[in-house]
Structures are given as C-alpha cells and as structure tokens.
Amino acid sequence: MVRAVCLLACLLPALAQAQESAPAGTVVGVGPVDGPGALRGAREAGGARWRLVSPVLNAEPATPAAPSELLATVHEETYLMGAFAECLTALERPELAFEALLAAGHRDSAGHVRVLGSACALLAGDGALARRRLRDALVRDLPLVGLDRTTPEHQALAETVGAEVRAVAPVSLALVSEPAGAAVRVDGRAACRTPCRLPLRAGAHHFELRRLGHAPRAFTRDVAGDARWVLRLDPAPSELLRTQLARRLAAGPLDAPELGELAADAYEARVVVLVWGDDARVTAALYDRGLHRFVARAAGTPGDTPLTVGTAVEEWRGIVEPRPLRKRPLFWGVLAASLAVVGAAIGISVWALTVEPTRVNVYAVPE
C-alpha cells in the first residue's frame, strides 16, 4: 500500500508535463506574404507540427469559345449547297459535340447544332432523325438558333414537335447528393443546390454536380416521370483538392468555412492558418478541422507577420487545449493528500522500529 502511494506521488508531476502528440498543422501563405515569418510565428506559438505551403493561385480555366463561326461555315458550305449527308457528318466533329457544348454552357450553339442537324436530316430524307434532333433541343428548352434560315417545311416540323413536347406535363425530379450541398447544372445552366426538386420536361437531360472537396460528376440520363435520385460524390484525390483550393483562393473570400475545410483536406492537416495581405495589412485566420469552423483571427502589419500568426495560434490553443494538470486545484489537492498519506506511513514505520517490543512468557506459572 505504501509503495503504491509513493509511486502515485512520484508520477503526478510527470503526468502534469505529459502532452498528447501534436496534431498536424499547415500554414497556407496566400499571395505576397512573408511565408517563412508566418511559419516561424506558428512554430513559436506551438500546439501543432507546423509546415508551410504557398499554393500558386489559379483562376478557373477559361471556357472554350462557342463554335459560332464553325457552325456558320457548316451551314454555308453544306446545307446551303445541298450537301445534306456531308452536313450531318460535319456536325459529328468533336468541336460540335452536343453534350460537350451543354457541359460548357454553350446552350445557343447546342441548339444550333440540333436545328442544323434536323434540317439536314429532313432534306436527306430521314424524317425520324429530324424529329429526334428537334426534340433534343425542345426538351432542354434550348434556343432554336438558325431555325429561320431553314426551309418552311422544317419550320413547320419544328412547330409540330414543339406542340407535342409542350402537351406533356413536366415531371418532378428530386435530387439528393451524398454529401449534400452540391451545385447542380442541368443542360448547361445553373439549376439548384442539393437537396432540391426540379421541374423538367420528360426526356434526356445532361446533369452536372460539383462540390468542393469532391470529384465532379456529369452524366446524361432520361427522365420519364416523377423520380427521386440519390447521387454519391466521391472524395477528390489530393491533386484535384489542391487545384480546387488554388482556384478558390484566387476567387475569395478567404475566411469562408468551406475554404478552411478544403485546405485541411488538401494538406491532411487538423488545423490550418490562412495568411494573406497586401503592403499595408496582413491577416491570419485559423481553421480547426475538429470544430469545423474558423476559431481564431488576427491582423497586423506585414512586418509583424510572425506576431500576427502567433497570436492566432495562441488564441486557438486557449480554446481547444485543456489547462495543464499543475494549473488545476484538484491536482494540488490530490498531491497534498498523497504526500500526507506517505508522511503518515513513514511516521508509523519509524515509530514501529523504535519501540521496544514487550516479551511475555506464556509458560510462566503464576504464584
């Protein structure tokens, strides 16, 4: 018993100094900031195993230009020249791919491709193909670009197919994504953010779902009636995560919660400090992945970058870290009680050693 109490008293100071292994932390220098100074400030403040990254900011890639001139050339060199089979072949070129035009948001060009394909098919003697091409455009509410430059027979066919499409009541499509919050584009235009419900005309539609931190998902699917789709989005690989982060950093704002989460995922860090500024001011915002929010923020001049970052880190540590044992009243109470028990045990042992034992002769016969 005495040994156990002594061992406890000896271990308490060691427990007071023990710390959990520091989490991974990343300092993200955005733009022209003192990255090494920011890293030094974070390391001096402690609380994590800090490293520095300075991503190259990349804006969203420019959307390819609409192929308006190419469509005009196909119209003049094939349709107007009576080369209807060549017209249909020319519209199969990769630059004029219908689904690709929808994905790029070129709805006018996509509508033009279908109108011109329908007109060429009709004059080539394929009435069924002509109707399908018109229906592709009308179901998606695409503008019928170039219809006025086709024959009256083709324009009449467009009116007939349009009336057939409008006669069918729209269907209701409920979209749910896992995880929620994905931006949805349908047939090349922004539609909603999941979970949501969309009214659509029955027929094939092109869908695209995008969410930060996840790989985009695009597909074409027929919608025949009211339905509910649950769509899973796969986590983005590291390279895509960092590309998304660079584009998002270029777009701003830099203290949005989803940006902190994206940075933490991209660099596999528990805590991230975003540092940005200009010639007059520098700002540090600290995001904690466990709390799912920015928990600390500090600002200063560019020359005080280490101090600014260190202030944010210290504020975070004050929020998430428990007080050391030696700063808790309970610790000192337990230590005092343990020492008292140890002292009493030692005193009893010393007393027992110094007292002369009394010897009794049990065989003595009383007189």
Sequence and secondary structure as in RCSB ss.txt:
>XXXX:A:sequence
MVRAVCLLACLLPALAQAQESAPAGTVVGVGPVDGPGALRGAREAGGARWRLVSPVLNAEPATPAAPSELLATVH
EETYLMGAFAECLTALERPELAFEALLAAGHRDSAGHVRVLGSACALLAGDGALARRRLRDALVRDLPLVGLDRT
TPEHQALAETVGAEVRAVAPVSLALVSEPAGAAVRVDGRAACRTPCRLPLRAGAHHFELRRLGHAPRAFTRDVAG
DARWVLRLDPAPSELLRTQLARRLAAGPLDAPELGELAADAYEARVVVLVWGDDARVTAALYDRGLHRFVARAAG
TPGDTPLTVGTAVEEWRGIVEPRPLRKRPLFWGVLAASLAVVGAAIGISVWALTVEPTRVNVYAVPE
>XXXX:A:secstr
 HHHHHHHHHHHHHHHH      EEEEEEESSS HHHHHHHHHHH SSEEEEE              HHHHHHHI
IIIITTT HHHHHHHTTSGGG HHHHHHTT HHHHHHHHHHHHHHHHHTT HHHHHHHHHHHHHTT   TTGGGS
 HHHHHHHHHHHHHHHHS  EEEEEEEESS  EEEETTEEEEESSEEEEE SEEEEEEEE TTB  EEEEEEE S
SEEEEEE  B  HHHHHHHHHHHHHH  TT HHHHHHHHHHTT SEEEEEEE SS EEEEEEETTTTEEEEEEEE
 GGGHHHHHHHHHHHHHHHHS   GGGSHHHHHHHHHHHHHHHHHHHHHHHHHHS      TT    
